[in-house]
Amino acid sequence: MTYTLNVQTNYHVPINFNDYTHNTGSSIHRNMPAKFPKLGNFRLVIPGAGEVNFIDIAQKHIANFSKATWGILISYQGQECEFRYEGEGDLTVNVTELGQIELSGSGSYVLTDLPSFILK
């Protein structure tokens, strides 16, 4: 299933994005909200702070905290958050003036910890 991503920024420089679902990219300026409907994978680049990666994990559960069907894995600065939703998800990201990420929207969130390495 797809979701809609709403992005706002109060960061001191424009943030960049790569929309892998629609093969587009550009920048988002301070106080210029942006809306991206029907997404899969997506990336925000916050200059000097890092990248926020949105991976559409579909029905795969990582933290197993929610029974919701659909999921997005959000990664930023070495931390991960799993967003789960039903139907058409609605996710809002606000980049603060300090480069932090505030998440809200229609669904549930849980912070999770994925190891960087898998040893076989």
N, C-alpha and C positions, 0 to 999 in steps of 0.2 A: 504494500500500500504506500501511498505517498503522504507527505506532510507539507505544511506551509511554514516557512521560516521568516520571521519578522526580525529585522536587525535595526538597532539604534546605536549611536555612538556619541559619547561625550569626550572621546580621546582627542588629544591635541593635534594629531595629524590624521589624514584620511586613512581608513583601513581598506584593504584590498580583498576581493573575493574571487573564487573560482567555483563556478557552478558546473559540476561534471555531468549533471543530468541533461542540461541544455547547452553544454559546450560554450559558456559565456564567462566573461570575467571583466571586472572594472573596479571602481573604488566607491566607497561610501563616505561621505563627509559628515562632519559634526552637525548634529541637529537635522540631518536629512534622512529620515527613516526609509528603509527599503523593505520590500516584501517579495519573497521568492516562493511561488506556489508550485505544487506537484514536484517536490524534490526527492532525490535519492541521496547521493554523496555530494558533499559540499565542503568548502574550506574558506575560513576567514584568516587573513594575515594582518596581524597587528604589529606595525613596525616597532622594533625595539623590545617587544614583549613576547612574541611567538605566534604560533598558528593554532587556530581552533579547528579541529577536524571533526566533521560529522559523517559517520559511516552508517549507512542504512543496513542494519543487521536483520531486517525483516522479522521472521518468526524465531530467530535464535535468541535465547535468553542467556545473559551473562551472569547477572547477580541473582537471578531467580527470586526476585522480591515481588514481582507483579504477575498476575495472570493475563494482563493485556496482551493482545495478539502481536502488535507491531512494535519495533524498537529502533532506536538510534543510539549509537555509541558516540559520545562527545568527549574528545580528548583535548587537553590544554595544559601546557607546562608540566607534563609528567603526571597529571591526574586525569581520571576518567569518571564520567557520569553516564548512567544509562537512563534514557528517556523512553517510556513505554506509553502506548496509546491505542485506542480503538478507532476504526474508521479513518477519517481524515484528521491527522494530528495537527496541532497548532502550537508552535514553539517560538518563543520570543527570547532574543539575546540582546542584552544591553552591555556595551563595552563602556566601563566607567572611565572617568578622567585619569585613573591610575592604571588602566589596562586590565582591570579585573573583569570577569564575566558574570553577569547576573542572568539567571535563567528563570523563565516563567512560561505559562501556557496551559493548554488543556491536555493533561496527561499526568504521569507520575515520574518522579526523579529519584535516583539513589546514587550516591557516590560509591564507586567501586574501585578496586585496586587490581590492575592487570600487571603481571610481571612482564618486564621488557624482554626477558629471555625465556625460552622453553628448551629445556635440556632433555634430549631423548636418549 
